[in-house]
Amino acid sequence: MNKRAHKRNVQTTRERVEAGLGRRRRKEVTFRAMGMAATTVGVVFLLVFFSSLIQQGASAFRQTFIQLDVVLAEDELAPGGELDLAYADFDGVVRDALRDIFPDVSDRRDRRQLYRLVSIASGFEVRDMLADDPQLIGTTQSIWVPASANVDMLIKGNIDATLDESLRPVSDKQVEWIRTLGEDGRLERRFNMALFSNGDSREPELAGIKGALMGSFYMLMVTLLLAFPIGVAAAVYLEEFAPKNRWADLIEVNINNLAAVPSIVFGLLGLAVFINWMALPRSAPLVGGLVLSLLTLPVIIIASRAAIQAVPPSIREAALGLGASRMQVVFHHVMPLALPGMLTGAIIGMSRALGESAPLLMIGMVAFIVDVPGGFTDPATALPVQIYLWADSPERAFAERTSAAIIVLLGFLLLMNLAAVIMRKRMERRW
């Protein structure tokens, strides 16, 4: 009876174990399936985002140009007076060139529509050409001038020419003129250098991101020069020299809390301290860099402390055993070994600062700035703020440039994070 009971108990235990293993396997399969589904959903949404962004913004990297034969006669440039390139009628010769292509357009209203085919900057193209070579005066030159934003959108297919004339910004006559220019080979799409060489503008075909790029560059320089040394120094002190007491614990908790504070709070702090109290210039990269330094500092401190903690204690003990002082241990042994992690944290913090817009809005960097900043105190804007401004514009061409600016911003962020990964892989040491 005992043997039978023992055998029955063994079978029962085995059945329970097998049943338990089955349940655990089913739960594991279910968990893996849920994880795979979540990953798939995330990847799908990411692909949809990038595909829509590229679809909307890729066309902004190309611009439509119109070929005109401009007559650079002296009497045309300065009718009734002596020629002075500073006051010459460059727009007039552009309009004359358009009338030469379409001589049948005689009505005043139709001529106005005809002139709107080219950008208002077309006269500047003629001016720059004559400034480079004044010997061209008295000749006829074939030049390519930028088309207006509406013409560019029509050529790219962003304006439906089959709609009723009242529902589109391009009239039927303008559509016919554009078709004629295309048949004559006077339309061409080229790389849009103005997107990278111009500042902001009210005209979409002239708007560029150079001013925003330079503003972001100056701000990141200020942020790096302030946040990195201060953050590393604070991390070294807290990890190597600060006494382990309640004050140190309080400081550590506050640093961790600051890393989670919304960025707009730092903007309010910058507005109160740097602009209202210190009277620094509003909308300047210097102030923006100071604000972003406050935002980035907790991230750099936390990353630097983690890098210092990753250095094995045996390194310190060996250096102390050979007679090195605490300062020599830190700066000759610990710092070189922790530097890769510190630099990685700094790059990640800088990439976060590059994508911030809320604190910059609070210090006035949302202003419309046409000129490209030449220094740290010149009025400027930043690339995220430029995206915000263009996204708020009603013109269809600005929506295209908004997506293009987002692509450029994501490209910079990708490069910065890639640099952090490569630096960590090449410089880190495994213990």
Secondary structure by P-SEA (a helix, b strand, c coil): caaaaaaaaaaaaaaaaaaaaaaaaaaaaaaaaaaaaaaaaaaaaaaaaaaaaaaacccccbbbbbbbbcccccccccccccccccccaaaaaaaaaaaaaccccccaaaaaaaaaccccaaaaaaaaaaaaccccccbbbbbbbbccaaaaaaaacccccccccccccccaaaaaaaaaaaaaccccccccccccccccccccccccaaaaaaaaaaaaaaaaacaaaaaaaaaaaacccccccaaaaaaaaaaaaaaaccaaaaaaaaaaccccccccccccaaaaaaaaaaaaaaaaaaaaaaaaaaccaaaaaaaaaacccaaaaaaacccccaaaaaaaaaaaaaaaaaaccaaaaaacccccccccccccccccccaaaaaaaaaacccaaaaaaaaaaaaaaaaaaaaaaaaaaaaaaaccccc
